[in-house]
Amino acid sequence: MAEPYLLLVDDNPETLEFLTQALQAEGFTVRAVKSVLKAVEQLHDGSPAPALIITDLLMPGTTGWDFLKHIRDDATFRSVPVIVVSGAEPGEGATLADAVLQKPLDPMTLASTVRRLFPPPLSLPI
């Protein structure tokens, strides 16, 4: 069985690196991508689905909301928890996410939110 992982989507390389390091320091396996297109490719490349998805909202081309709608419309990924992390006001679309966290982000808040939403019966890093 493949190790459960988090899919992290953000177009800002510094944010992507910061969040990846923060989550890895908490013991999570992270696959990070720089665009919604790369995230969709990752979801449909035949590998196991992520245990949880973290996405930014405002990205060039396709937005995090478009990505979230894609996830919720696909029966394979519909049950995967999604955390939206953004400096933008989430608006009505926030109901599609399992959690919305505002930037600037405290890594401990992110880690505790991930732990809360990480689906059982997967074992969490201690």
C-alpha positions as CSV (number, residue, x, y, z in Angstrom):
1,M,0.0,0.0,0.0
2,A,1.3,3.4,-0.9
3,E,2.1,5.9,1.8
4,P,-0.6,8.5,2.2
5,Y,0.4,11.9,1.0
6,L,-0.9,15.5,0.9
7,L,-1.2,17.3,-2.5
8,L,-0.1,21.0,-2.1
9,V,-1.0,23.4,-4.9
10,D,0.3,27.0,-4.9
11,D,1.8,29.1,-7.7
12,N,4.2,31.0,-5.4
13,P,7.5,29.1,-5.2
14,E,8.3,30.6,-1.8
15,T,5.0,29.7,-0.3
16,L,5.1,26.2,-1.8
17,E,8.6,25.6,-0.3
18,F,7.6,27.1,3.1
19,L,4.4,25.0,3.4
20,T,6.2,21.9,2.1
21,Q,8.9,22.2,4.7
22,A,6.5,23.0,7.5
23,L,4.3,19.9,6.7
24,Q,7.3,17.6,6.2
25,A,8.7,18.8,9.6
26,E,5.4,17.5,11.1
27,G,6.0,14.1,9.5
28,F,3.7,14.4,6.5
29,T,4.6,13.3,2.9
30,V,4.0,16.2,0.6
31,R,3.7,16.3,-3.2
32,A,3.9,19.9,-4.3
33,V,2.8,21.4,-7.6
34,K,2.8,24.9,-9.0
35,S,-0.5,25.0,-10.9
36,V,-4.0,23.7,-11.0
37,L,-3.1,22.0,-14.3
38,K,-0.2,20.1,-12.7
39,A,-2.5,19.2,-9.8
40,V,-5.2,17.8,-12.1
41,E,-2.4,15.8,-14.0
42,Q,-1.2,14.5,-10.6
43,L,-4.7,13.3,-9.7
44,H,-5.2,11.5,-13.0
45,D,-1.7,10.0,-13.5
46,G,-2.8,6.6,-12.1
47,S,-1.1,7.0,-8.7
48,P,-3.2,6.7,-5.5
49,A,-5.3,9.6,-4.6
50,P,-4.0,12.0,-2.0
51,A,-5.2,11.7,1.5
52,L,-5.8,15.5,1.7
53,I,-5.4,18.5,-0.7
54,I,-4.2,21.9,0.2
55,T,-4.7,24.6,-2.5
56,D,-4.3,28.3,-2.9
57,L,-7.2,30.2,-4.6
58,L,-5.7,32.9,-6.8
59,M,-3.4,31.4,-9.4
60,P,-2.8,32.2,-13.0
61,G,-4.9,30.5,-15.6
62,T,-7.3,28.3,-13.6
63,T,-8.2,29.2,-10.0
64,G,-8.2,27.1,-6.9
65,W,-12.0,27.3,-7.0
66,D,-12.1,25.7,-10.4
67,F,-9.8,23.0,-9.0
68,L,-12.1,22.5,-6.0
69,K,-15.1,22.2,-8.3
70,H,-13.3,19.6,-10.4
71,I,-12.5,17.6,-7.2
72,R,-16.1,17.8,-5.9
73,D,-17.5,16.8,-9.3
74,D,-15.3,13.7,-9.6
75,A,-16.6,10.7,-7.7
76,T,-13.0,9.4,-7.2
77,F,-11.9,12.5,-5.4
78,R,-15.1,13.9,-3.9
79,S,-14.4,12.6,-0.4
80,V,-10.8,13.8,-0.3
81,P,-10.7,16.7,2.3
82,V,-9.6,20.0,0.9
83,I,-8.0,22.9,2.8
84,V,-8.0,26.3,1.0
85,V,-5.1,28.6,2.0
86,S,-5.3,32.1,0.6
87,G,-4.9,35.8,1.2
88,A,-8.1,36.4,-0.7
89,E,-11.6,36.5,0.9
90,P,-13.0,33.0,0.2
91,G,-16.6,34.1,-0.5
92,E,-19.5,31.7,-1.1
93,G,-17.2,29.1,-2.5
94,A,-15.8,28.3,0.9
95,T,-18.6,25.8,1.4
96,L,-16.8,23.5,-1.1
97,A,-13.8,23.4,1.2
98,D,-13.4,21.4,4.4
99,A,-11.4,24.3,5.9
100,V,-10.3,27.8,4.8
101,L,-7.1,29.3,6.3
102,Q,-6.1,32.9,5.7
103,K,-2.6,34.0,4.7
104,P,-0.2,34.9,6.3
105,L,-0.4,31.4,7.7
106,D,0.9,30.0,11.0
107,P,2.5,26.6,10.3
108,M,1.1,25.2,13.6
109,T,-2.4,26.2,12.6
110,L,-1.9,24.5,9.2
111,A,-0.5,21.3,10.9
112,S,-3.4,21.1,13.4
113,T,-6.0,21.6,10.6
114,V,-4.3,18.9,8.5
115,R,-4.3,16.5,11.5
116,R,-8.0,17.2,12.2
117,L,-8.9,16.4,8.5
118,F,-6.5,13.6,7.7
119,P,-8.8,10.7,7.0
120,P,-8.9,7.7,9.4
121,P,-7.9,4.9,9.5
122,L,-4.6,6.2,8.2
123,S,-2.0,6.5,10.9
124,L,-0.8,10.0,11.5
125,P,2.8,11.0,12.1
126,I,3.4,11.5,15.8
